[in-house]
Amino acid sequence: MINLTPWLNAPTWYIAFSGGLDSTVLLHLLAGHARIPVTPPLRALHIHHGLQPAADAWPAHCQAICDKLGIELQVIHVQVPPGASLEQAARDARYAAFMSVLGPGDILFTAQHRDDQAETMLFRLLRGAGLRGLAAMPEQRPLGQGSLVRPLLATSRQQLHDYAQAQGLVWIEDPTNADCAFDRNYLRAQVFPHLQQRWPQASQNFARCAEHLGEALGLLDELALGDLAKAGEGAAPAWAALQSLDLAVLTRLSPARQRNALQHWLSQRTRLPDTRHWAGWVDLRDAAADAQPIWRLADGRLVRSHGRIWWLSGDWLKLPVGEVPWRDPGEALALPSNGSVRLDVAQPPGELRIAYRQGGEVLDIPGRGRRDLKRLLNELQVPHFVRPRLPLLYCGERLLAVANLPSLAQADCQLHWQPPTNAQGLS
């Protein structure tokens, strides 16, 4: 029913095991492979959302199944924040838990099947999704440090049910699956049976259509990569670690091609906005040259500075405050919510500290005298969002160096800053 050969070299196999029909069948299939010596160790992950009383009994059921098959089970409790979409919030919490477990190269198997593929496509079609939303769920995609793999996408729900009955498997029936207040349940219970009565191959055809759209998306992604390669060039070396795009390169593209490139770029960093919210891109792109527009997205924001657009998230959404004493300048210094710094200096001149701009700072520049720091940063075109968090090295009240700007330092003193590493996207 499934071919697992491509993933035999993974350090560890995990399975997302809810205890329902689909994941129970997948666990049974994986357990059969796990008895082969060359197969990676297999572990099951059960996510307890705590959303309904019935779910409290499910970990024990999953444990009994895993004990029978000789598979280690890890139960992870997650908190699902309230919001407009309980389904989406639960999914986000679930996948965050999976990512916290996966190590480099690990594989997480999930049990989505052909009918899920068809239902997903119809659901997104009814919501007015574009090509990226309608394209097929891929068999494999990156997830955290590892990968998510869906080995059952060519298998129907009926085939899984027949297999489970033939093997005498026992599974959980989630009572919420019968609640048609949830859109997907409504499609599954009320819409697809009628479609399949008239068109028996409806699910298979929907899934095939999704695969065709996935191929088309692949071609658009290739186009986006070429456009992004050009737009990614030209960043100042001091800020090269902060991936950004050249706005002029993007605006030379057609509007549709701009959106295609940005969708590809943003998809690695945030949940993509729907059609209505793409007006935020137009506002960012077309704002006056001296403006500082912001496009706020689900997991961060795009800002514009000095002819480039920059993605900010995580620590970049909160400003560092206070001062940090540097007890041992020979060692790198971690800065709260602001990465780390290291110092190149022959002999530290005294007690050192890292501080941030308050306004009115001046710096002695060899050959130029005392200069206003604000003017110096303007001359060097330092992005506006960098300036409040740019580490400044002081000895007493004397400003010695500005991080990552060699020209703004005493001749024998260079301050190197490694900005926060979570600035460029989702982990």
Secondary structure, DSSP 8 states (H G I E B T S, - for coil): ----GGGTTSS-EEEE--SSHHHHHHHHHHHHHHTSTTS--EEEEEEE---SGGGGGHHHHHHHHHHHHT-EEEEEE------S-HHHHHHHHHHHHHHHH--TT-EEE----HHHHHHHHHHHHHTT--HHHHS---SEEEETTEEEE-TTTTS-HHHHHHHHHHHT------GGGG-TTSHHHHIIIIIHHHHHHH-TTHHHHHHHHHHHHHHHHHHHHHHHHHHHHHHT----GGGTTS-EEEHHHHHTS-HHHHHHHHHHHHHTTS----GGGGHHHHHHHHS-TT---EEEETTEEEEEETTEEEEE-GGGGS---S-EEES-TTS-EE-TTS-EEEEEESS--S-EEEE---S--EEEETTTEEEEHHHHHHHTT--TTTGGG--EEEETTEEEEETT-TTSB-TTEEEEEE--GGGGS--
